[in-house]
Amino acid sequence: MSATPPAPASRPRPSAAWLAFSAKMTAQVASVAGRADLTVTVAPGAGRGAPACFVPDSAEIEVNGACLPIDPATANPADRERYPALWGATVHEGAHAAHSRWRAPKGTDAAWSAAATALEESRIEARQVTRRPADRAWLRACTCQIVIGDFTAAAAPPASPDRPPR
């Protein structure tokens, strides 16, 4: 797995509603990942530039609150059907916490590292659904609602023929 991007230098403290929801998610993630040392933070801007991420060195899962389609004050992990994509992102990162151990050695070519990281994504999800078959629905919701949206945005044509794609 590639190195996790560093946390932003200054990150606003989440509101009480986000902190309470994060605490509820933290209580739920131990069974997902099969380990009790994880902390989950769900808040606007969390995820270090991605919808979600796992930070192995600090045993943290961060999920961007933009993935939560409801008010965090009304969200409860017991009613995760109201936000299947966010729960799927959390399950995916929990799968990293449970099954990812590899990190690219220093000096590894970026293309090789990117390829290995891409393979790791499907490997950990396969391991997760072998261990917890019901997680397949949550992972699928995350893929359909978040991941495919990223591909669609990246595939958008440039604004004009004179401007290359980013």
C-alpha positions as CSV (number, residue, x, y, z in Angstrom):
1,M,0.0,0.0,0.0
2,S,1.4,3.4,-0.8
3,A,2.1,6.0,1.9
4,T,-0.8,7.8,3.3
5,P,-0.8,11.5,2.5
6,P,0.0,13.6,5.6
7,A,-2.8,15.3,7.4
8,P,-3.4,18.9,6.5
9,A,-1.4,21.3,8.6
10,S,-4.5,23.0,9.9
11,R,-7.8,21.2,10.1
12,P,-10.8,22.7,11.7
13,R,-12.2,20.8,14.7
14,P,-15.4,19.0,13.7
15,S,-18.7,20.1,15.2
16,A,-20.2,18.2,18.1
17,A,-22.5,16.3,15.7
18,W,-19.6,15.0,13.7
19,L,-17.6,14.1,16.8
20,A,-20.6,12.1,18.2
21,F,-21.2,10.3,14.9
22,S,-17.4,9.5,14.6
23,A,-17.6,8.0,18.1
24,K,-20.5,5.8,17.0
25,M,-18.6,4.7,13.9
26,T,-15.5,3.9,16.0
27,A,-17.6,1.6,18.2
28,Q,-18.8,-0.2,15.0
29,V,-15.5,-0.6,13.1
30,A,-13.9,-3.0,15.5
31,S,-16.1,-5.9,14.3
32,V,-15.6,-4.8,10.6
33,A,-11.8,-4.8,10.9
34,G,-11.4,-7.5,13.5
35,R,-9.3,-5.2,15.7
36,A,-10.3,-2.9,18.6
37,D,-7.5,-0.2,18.3
38,L,-9.0,1.8,15.5
39,T,-10.4,5.3,15.6
40,V,-12.8,6.6,13.0
41,T,-13.2,10.3,12.1
42,V,-16.0,11.3,9.9
43,A,-16.1,15.0,9.1
44,P,-16.1,17.4,6.2
45,G,-12.6,17.4,4.7
46,A,-11.4,14.2,6.4
47,G,-9.9,11.5,4.1
48,R,-6.8,13.5,3.2
49,G,-8.0,14.3,-0.3
50,A,-9.8,11.0,-0.8
51,P,-13.3,9.9,0.1
52,A,-11.7,7.8,2.9
53,C,-8.3,6.5,4.0
54,F,-6.7,4.2,6.5
55,V,-3.6,5.6,8.4
56,P,-1.7,2.5,9.6
57,D,0.8,4.3,11.8
58,S,-2.0,5.8,14.0
59,A,-4.7,3.2,13.5
60,E,-7.1,5.8,12.1
61,I,-9.8,5.6,9.5
62,E,-10.8,9.0,8.1
63,V,-14.0,9.4,6.0
64,N,-14.9,12.6,4.3
65,G,-18.2,13.9,5.7
66,A,-19.2,15.0,2.2
67,C,-20.1,11.3,1.6
68,L,-22.8,11.4,4.3
69,P,-26.1,12.4,2.6
70,I,-27.9,13.1,5.9
71,D,-27.4,15.4,8.9
72,P,-24.7,13.8,11.2
73,A,-26.9,14.6,14.2
74,T,-29.5,12.1,12.8
75,A,-27.1,9.5,11.7
76,N,-26.6,6.2,13.6
77,P,-24.6,3.2,12.4
78,A,-27.6,1.0,13.1
79,D,-29.4,2.7,10.2
80,R,-26.6,2.6,7.7
81,E,-29.0,1.8,4.9
82,R,-29.6,5.6,4.9
83,Y,-25.9,6.1,3.9
84,P,-24.6,2.9,2.3
85,A,-21.8,4.5,0.3
86,L,-20.2,6.1,3.5
87,W,-20.6,2.8,5.3
88,G,-19.0,1.0,2.3
89,A,-16.1,3.4,2.4
90,T,-15.7,2.7,6.1
91,V,-15.8,-1.1,5.5
92,H,-13.2,-0.7,2.7
93,E,-10.8,1.1,5.0
94,G,-11.6,-1.4,7.8
95,A,-10.6,-4.1,5.3
96,H,-7.2,-2.3,4.8
97,A,-6.8,-2.3,8.6
98,A,-7.5,-6.0,8.7
99,H,-5.7,-7.2,5.6
100,S,-3.1,-4.7,4.4
101,R,0.5,-5.2,5.5
102,W,2.6,-4.4,2.4
103,R,4.1,-1.0,1.8
104,A,6.3,-0.1,-1.1
105,P,9.9,-0.2,-0.2
106,K,11.8,3.1,-0.5
107,G,13.0,3.6,-4.0
108,T,10.2,1.6,-5.6
109,D,9.3,2.9,-9.1
110,A,6.1,4.9,-8.9
111,A,4.4,2.9,-11.6
112,W,5.2,-0.4,-9.9
113,S,3.9,1.0,-6.6
114,A,0.7,2.3,-8.2
115,A,0.1,-1.1,-9.8
116,A,0.7,-2.9,-6.5
117,T,-1.6,-0.5,-4.7
118,A,-4.4,-1.0,-7.3
119,L,-4.1,-4.8,-6.9
120,E,-4.2,-4.4,-3.1
121,E,-7.6,-2.6,-3.3
122,S,-9.3,-5.6,-4.8
123,R,-7.3,-8.1,-2.7
124,I,-8.4,-6.7,0.6
125,E,-12.0,-6.4,-0.5
126,A,-12.0,-10.1,-1.6
127,R,-10.5,-11.1,1.8
128,Q,-13.1,-9.0,3.6
129,V,-16.1,-10.5,1.9
130,T,-14.7,-14.0,2.5
131,R,-14.6,-13.2,6.2
132,R,-17.8,-11.0,6.2
133,P,-20.0,-11.8,3.2
134,A,-22.7,-9.2,4.1
135,D,-20.1,-6.4,3.5
136,R,-20.3,-7.0,-0.2
137,A,-23.4,-4.9,-0.5
138,W,-21.7,-2.0,1.3
139,L,-18.6,-2.2,-0.8
140,R,-20.7,-2.3,-3.9
141,A,-22.6,0.8,-2.8
142,C,-19.3,2.7,-2.2
143,T,-18.1,1.7,-5.7
144,C,-21.3,2.7,-7.4
145,Q,-21.9,5.9,-5.6
146,I,-18.3,7.2,-4.9
147,V,-15.7,5.4,-6.9
148,I,-17.4,5.4,-10.3
149,G,-18.3,9.1,-9.8
150,D,-14.5,9.8,-9.5
151,F,-13.9,8.0,-12.8
152,T,-16.7,9.8,-14.5
153,A,-15.3,13.2,-13.4
154,A,-11.8,12.2,-14.6
155,A,-13.1,11.2,-17.9
156,A,-14.9,14.5,-18.6
157,P,-13.8,16.0,-21.9
158,P,-11.8,19.2,-21.7
159,A,-13.7,22.5,-21.9
160,S,-12.2,23.2,-25.3
161,P,-10.1,21.4,-27.8
162,D,-7.2,23.8,-27.0
163,R,-7.2,22.8,-23.3
164,P,-5.7,19.4,-22.5
165,P,-7.3,17.1,-19.9
166,R,-5.9,17.4,-16.4
